[in-house]
Amino acid sequence: MNRYEFSNRDYVLAHGKAPRGTGHWAFVLKNAVVEGIAPETFIDQVSPTRRDTIFWIPGVWTLSEAKKRAAVLLAAHAVPTGTTVYVAS
């Protein structure tokens, strides 16, 4: 069982297809600030009170391997179990 829910929704909306293959993967925690996980958070220009944390998994991985590494990173930063994590587009 996964500790986190990974969603491809935003990626599919942006690219018209599901993410796949090998590459550099980034993930988004919407409306959440996680100290130390990323050098900075994104401030939404439309809603300035909203903060999204965007973070990259270093290296070149398949998406499934990148998700595993993201889950380890999130757990290390005490991100609550069940949090939805979005594949960045």
Rosetta blueprint (number, residue, H / E / L):
1 M L
2 N L
3 R L
4 Y L
5 E E
6 F E
7 S E
8 N L
9 R H
10 D H
11 Y H
12 V H
13 L H
14 A H
15 H H
16 G L
17 K L
18 A L
19 P L
20 R L
21 G L
22 T E
23 G E
24 H E
25 W E
26 A E
27 F E
28 V E
29 L E
30 K L
31 N L
32 A L
33 V L
34 V L
35 E L
36 G L
37 I L
38 A L
39 P L
40 E L
41 T E
42 F E
43 I E
44 D L
45 Q L
46 V L
47 S L
48 P L
49 T L
50 R L
51 R E
52 D E
53 T E
54 I E
55 F E
56 W E
57 I E
58 P E
59 G E
60 V E
61 W E
62 T E
63 L H
64 S H
65 E H
66 A H
67 K H
68 K H
69 R H
70 A H
71 A H
72 V H
73 L H
74 L H
75 A H
76 A H
77 H L
78 A L
79 V L
80 P L
81 T L
82 G L
83 T L
84 T E
85 V E
86 Y E
87 V E
88 A L
89 S L
